[in-house]
């Protein structure tokens, strides 16, 4: 039997940060709640957004709806070093100054609390300092490899 890694069900999120006049964001499916007011994200070393998260000490976590697969792809296909992923995308900031998407299911503004090194990735725990819910009627977007051409 072939071992498959795509059997776990994960939501899709946009994680964003800004620092020193630069902003960045990326789509990821590696986010989970680890306490009532804390989230764990996993971000690879190649990510420009990871550098902004570590420099600013904060990140925004926007929960995408099922109808936002194109938005997820836009935040996942390009690097924030090459393009402003927020161009034409409505967003705002809350307490930390991290970008939060306006039209998502929910958004969480987080301060970095703990960072763990794991090979080429950083596991980052953020404490929620502000939260918003925008769309009660929306189903969350679930990550499926076939939706992204992998």
C-alpha positions in Angstrom: 0.0 0.0 0.0 1.3 3.5 -0.9 1.7 5.8 2.0 -0.3 9.0 1.4 0.1 12.3 3.3 -3.0 14.0 1.9 -5.5 12.2 4.1 -5.6 14.7 7.0 -8.1 17.5 6.6 -6.6 20.9 6.9 -8.2 24.4 6.5 -6.6 27.0 4.2 -5.4 30.3 5.7 -3.6 33.4 4.7 -0.9 34.4 7.2 0.4 37.9 6.8 2.8 40.4 8.5 4.3 43.7 7.9 7.5 45.4 9.1 9.7 48.3 8.0 7.3 49.4 5.3 7.1 45.9 3.7 4.2 43.5 3.9 3.8 39.9 2.9 1.4 37.0 3.1 1.3 33.4 2.2 -1.4 30.7 2.0 -0.9 27.7 4.2 -2.6 24.7 5.6 -0.3 24.3 8.6 -2.2 26.2 11.2 -3.9 24.8 14.3 -5.3 26.0 17.6 -3.2 24.9 20.5 -5.0 26.7 23.3 -8.1 28.8 23.6 -6.2 31.9 22.5 -3.1 30.5 20.7 -2.4 29.3 17.2 0.5 27.4 15.9 1.7 28.0 12.3 4.5 26.3 10.4 6.5 28.4 7.9 9.4 27.4 5.7 12.8 29.1 5.4 12.1 30.3 1.9 9.2 32.5 2.9 9.6 36.3 2.8 6.5 36.4 5.1 8.3 34.4 7.7 11.1 37.0 7.9 8.4 39.7 8.4 6.7 37.7 11.1 10.0 37.3 13.0 11.0 40.9 12.6 7.6 42.3 13.6 6.8 39.8 16.3 3.3 39.4 15.0 1.1 37.9 12.3 -2.5 38.0 11.1 -4.3 34.7 10.4 -7.2 34.9 8.0 -9.5 31.9 7.6 -10.6 31.4 4.0 -14.0 30.3 2.8 -14.8 27.6 0.3 -15.4 30.2 -2.4 -11.9 31.7 -2.0 -9.7 29.1 -3.7 -8.5 31.7 -6.3 -7.4 34.0 -3.4 -5.6 31.0 -1.8 -3.8 30.3 -5.0 -2.8 34.0 -5.4 -1.2 34.0 -2.0 0.4 30.6 -2.6 1.8 30.8 -6.1 4.1 33.9 -5.9 6.6 35.2 -3.5 6.0 38.4 -1.5 9.6 39.3 -2.6 8.4 39.5 -6.2 4.9 41.0 -6.0 2.5 42.8 -3.6 0.0 40.1 -3.0 -2.3 42.6 -1.3 -2.7 44.8 -4.4 -6.5 44.9 -5.1 -7.3 42.7 -2.0 -9.3 44.5 0.7 -7.6 44.2 4.1 -7.2 46.1 7.3 -5.1 46.0 10.4 -6.0 45.6 14.1 -3.8 45.7 17.2 -0.4 44.5 15.9 -0.5 46.1 12.4 -0.5 42.8 10.6 -2.7 42.6 7.5 -6.1 40.8 8.0 -8.3 40.1 5.0 -11.7 41.8 4.9 -13.8 39.2 3.1 -12.6 36.0 4.9 -14.6 33.8 7.3 -12.7 35.0 10.3 -9.4 36.8 11.2 -7.1 36.6 14.2 -4.4 39.2 15.0 -1.6 37.4 16.9 1.6 38.4 18.8 4.4 35.9 18.5 4.9 34.1 21.8 7.2 31.2 21.0 9.3 30.1 18.1 10.7 26.6 17.6 13.3 25.7 15.0 12.6 22.5 13.1 15.0 21.8 10.2 14.0 24.2 7.5 10.9 25.4 9.2 9.9 27.6 12.1 7.0 26.5 14.3 5.5 29.8 15.6 3.0 30.1 18.4 1.0 33.3 18.4 -1.3 34.6 21.1 -4.5 36.1 19.8 -4.9 39.8 20.7 -7.9 40.5 18.5 -10.4 38.4 16.6 -13.2 39.1 14.1 -15.8 37.0 12.4 -17.1 38.2 9.0 -19.2 35.4 7.4 -21.3 33.1 9.5 -22.8 31.3 6.5 -19.5 30.3 4.9 -17.9 26.9 4.8 -14.2 26.9 5.4 -11.9 26.2 2.5 -10.3 22.7 2.9 -6.8 22.0 1.4 -6.8 19.4 -1.3 -3.7 19.0 -3.4 -5.6 18.5 -6.6 -7.1 22.0 -6.3 -3.6 23.6 -6.6 -2.1 21.5 -9.5 0.2 19.5 -7.3 
